[in-house]
Amino acid sequence: MHPNTAENQAFSYRIISWYQANPRDLPWRDIKDPYRIWLSEVILQQTRVAQGLPYYYAFVNAYPTVSDLANAPEEEVLRLWQGLGYYSRARNLHACAKFIANELDGKFPSTYDNLIKLKGVGSYTAAAIASFAFDEVKAVVDGNVFRVLARYFGIDTDIASSGGKKEFEKLANMLIPKDHPAEFNQAMMDFGARLCTPKNPACASCPVRSTCFAFKSNLQTELPVKINKTKVKKRELHYLVIRCGEKWVWRKRGLGDIWTGLHDFPELANSYPDLDFPIQKVPKDYRHILSHQRLYAQFSEMEIPEENYPQLKDWCESEGLLLVAEKEIEYLAKPKLIVNFLNDQGI
């Protein structure tokens, strides 16, 4: 089912009318600052508004301009991002800020075609910045928009397929009014987030239900179609928490695995010939779910007498590990799994 011009206008303006009658007071709405719009969109990728809002305020307060963000140490940016997950977003955010500040004189590109060239900026984010900040007639297509369009027009194309994404983007760009691009995009995202939700959509309150394919066909739970090809793998982590007085041993994770640039503990090996001290397992096990991995973590502890500190220091240097004072731990960027463990330890 594809709309004609009259259907385009009727659907689009009903959605906009609903949005105007049900606005959300969000700090990145009704502004034209591309930096703050970009910041909000990156934070809200894979993140609910309620969770992302305090992070948005934290970043705006710490880095009021893109140049401020560009000049910040990466460690500081990662620490401020701590708890949001998908840490590649934070690294790309920082790299993109540096490029804009240093190569573009602190000015964001003003068109979709140039915005999408920025590091970490995909089709959705580029369309959002282009329409919200510069009024370009470019539709945003995220999970909410997929859902609204699939249900309303009865589209059963797999939204995870490349062909499906192109089909939905084409349709959304047919629907977007030339005189209200930003408002339409905000309306579509809000409509999907608040009414046309994945589970238990509020069809009774929907202003377009009389012409909605899914509502008339009772197919709300069947649409949109998404064939999940990503297998979630189980992974076990065995950490060794080494303490010597007020010093803790930490590892900074490198490239090629999860949590690049974040800090966790060294992994428990069969033996550490240079550290012949008792090891005690922590009774509680921990679980953490990523988009592609289900992590199960066990922690063991090793207490080293302070007189053996020189030996520990030499070992850490040989292993590429860090010795961090307990009072400084809060300043390390850490994954949520490690934060949960530390919270249980009263750290």
Secondary structure, DSSP 4 states (H G I P E B T S, - for coil): ----HHHHHHHHHHHHHHHHHS----TTTT---HHHHHHHHHHHTTS-HHHHHHHHHHHHHH-SSHHHHHTS-HHHHHHHHTTS--THHHHHHHHHHHHHHHHSTT---SSHHHHTTSTT--HHHHHHHHHHHH--------HHHHHHHHHHHT--S-TTSHHHHHHHHHHHHHHS-TT-HHHHHHHHHHHHHHTS-SSS--GGG-TTGGG-HHHHHT-TTT-S-----PPPEEEEEEEEEEEETTEEEEEE--TTSTTTT-EEPPBPPS--TT----EEE-S--EEEE-SSEEEEEEEEEEE--GGGHHHHHHHHHHHT-EEEEGGGGGGS---HHHHHHHHHTT-
